[in-house]
Amino acid sequence: MLYELATGTATSWEVSPRYEDLLAGTQVEFVRAEVCGLDEAERVVTLRSGTAERQLPYDQCVLAFGLQPRTDAVPGVSEHALTFHSAEDALELKKQLALAQHACRGTGTPLRIGIIGGGYVGVELAANLASALSAAHANGAPAPSVGRPGSCPPSSTHPPQITLVHRSEQLLPGAQPFSRDEAQRRLQSAGVELRLGTRVVNVTPEAISLVPTTAPDGAPVTELPVDLTVWSAGMCPSSVVPGLPLPLDARGRILADATLRVRGHPRLFALGDAAAVVDARRVEAPPTAQAAMQQADYVAWNVRAVVRGEALLPFRYENLGEMLSLGDQSATIAALAQAVRLNGPVAYAVRRAVYAARMPTSTQAAKVGLSWAVDAAFGAMRKAAQLPDKRK
Ligand SMILES: Cc1cc2nc3c(=O)[nH]c(=O)nc-3n(C[C@H](O)[C@H](O)[C@H](O)COP(=O)(O)OP(=O)(O)OC[C@H]3O[C@@H](n4cnc5c(N)ncnc54)[C@H](O)[C@@H]3O)c2cc1C
């Protein structure tokens, strides 16, 4: 739902509720701090908060560090590109869009956005930005969710230009064919320019330097002029992971066995994107929330099993399918080996319902579900009355 947060079609409390609120009334203590060390002999985790450090003792410890954008692979990315991985990133993008659109206003040039990486994040972001910015342009709003429609002149006489750069010839390499075809169709109809088979070699504040992926070193470079660049082309495990005394795979992920226990470390479990797990059926878990949430159930069960001296349960990944957000009240869903295939507004509504249902607590699920149901009802009424969307 980060795309919706960036484009103003969902709010922070719906998409990224505070841990303190989610855990209120439970016996879980939330500590806001950075893990900077782990000592298995002493059974303590070292936490840092500002300049203060403290030790947190444990009997069993679960490691779920996740990934972070890898921005050092191409010169200029860390200095001149935005990343899109967290709620903070989404809000920063929203702010930078408003500023860039403001800067373009009256210049006669369109707002130009370059998105690097044609995986799920790049594709969904491109589709959502295209629909939100086109709607804002048509309504004369300065940027998604900033100001009221009609209160400002159009940002530019030209609609925004979004270019998606991807190194292979096919977008969404790991996606199901139905999702890929729908996404590609949607991007094309939204006017997103695709630069496939193209490698980024440098990023500056004004341009992205491109070469064909197959070109040899030193090949002529094409400059893509941009006002804003978003990097969604590479991730690596959280920066703390390499420094911990843990077994890692070639991609720097923590090696865990099928019961999600860290190999050779009976008091540690690892799950989610930063864990390399092959399940009981020899299936490798993908880096998705779907897999991480399934693993969380197994880890909770297995921690209890350790405490009770019972046998651990091996993880079995169930691929429930995939959902893509494609902007403009549109989505795509492919599930049950593509037996279920939905797109358009129906998929959009189902996707939101699934997200609401999967919120971490029933209270949050009910609040978010109600909020989105009210939005949908008002959206339908607005459409019937042909009024602009005031949330945008
Ligand atoms: C834009 C976007 C859209 C996505 N959409 C989908 C989707 O539709 N469906 C899907 O299945 N998956 C989706 N994913 C992937 C999904 O978000 C991840 O697979 C999932 O969040 C992984 O969960 P995790 O717990 O391993 O890591 P995370 O959710 O990344 O959580 C890790 C947490 O650990 C914290 N952390 C890291 N290092 C430290 C440290 N040293 N000390 C303390 N805390 C630390 C991080 O700040 C973070 O809060 C999406 C990802 C992105 C970026």
The ligand as a Gaussian input file, in Angstrom:
#p B3LYP/6-31G(d) Opt

LIG

0 1
 C        6.975000      -0.951000      -2.174000
 C        6.859000      -2.392000      -1.767000
 C        5.700000      -3.092000      -2.052000
 C        5.577000      -4.425000      -1.689000
 N        4.416000      -5.083000      -1.987000
 C        4.277000      -6.370000      -1.623000
 C        3.070000      -7.071000      -1.903000
 O        2.141000      -6.522000      -2.500000
 N        2.969000      -8.359000      -1.509000
 C        3.986000      -8.995000      -0.848000
 O        3.831000     -10.174000      -0.489000
 N        5.146000      -8.367000      -0.582000
 C        5.318000      -7.076000      -0.950000
 N        6.496000      -6.420000      -0.679000
 C        7.569000      -7.132000      -0.002000
 C        7.321000      -7.126000       1.498000
 O        7.196000      -5.805000       1.968000
 C        8.468000      -7.810000       2.208000
 O        8.663000      -9.082000       1.647000
 C        8.171000      -7.967000       3.689000
 O        7.964000      -6.709000       4.294000
 C        9.332000      -8.679000       4.379000
 O        9.109000      -8.686000       5.755000
 P       10.347000      -8.678000       6.753000
 O        9.768000      -8.731000       8.119000
 O       11.339000      -9.703000       6.358000
 O       11.079000      -7.283000       6.509000
 P       10.539000      -5.803000       6.685000
 O        9.084000      -5.711000       6.503000
 O       11.424000      -4.990000       5.804000
 O       10.826000      -5.473000       8.213000
 C       12.132000      -5.426000       8.728000
 C       12.150000      -4.388000       9.826000
 O       13.357000      -4.519000      10.563000
 C       13.889000      -3.228000      10.778000
 N       15.343000      -3.340000      10.958000
 C       16.293000      -3.606000      10.017000
 N       17.510000      -3.602000      10.571000
 C       17.331000      -3.327000      11.888000
 C       18.207000      -3.164000      12.988000
 N       19.534000      -3.290000      12.868000
 N       17.678000      -2.876000      14.203000
 C       16.330000      -2.749000      14.368000
 N       15.448000      -2.888000      13.358000
 C       15.944000      -3.169000      12.135000
 C       13.523000      -2.458000       9.529000
 O       13.568000      -1.066000       9.773000
 C       12.122000      -2.970000       9.277000
 O       11.174000      -2.208000       9.982000
 C        6.643000      -5.077000      -1.028000
 C        7.820000      -4.374000      -0.743000
 C        7.927000      -3.044000      -1.111000
 C        9.200000      -2.297000      -0.815000

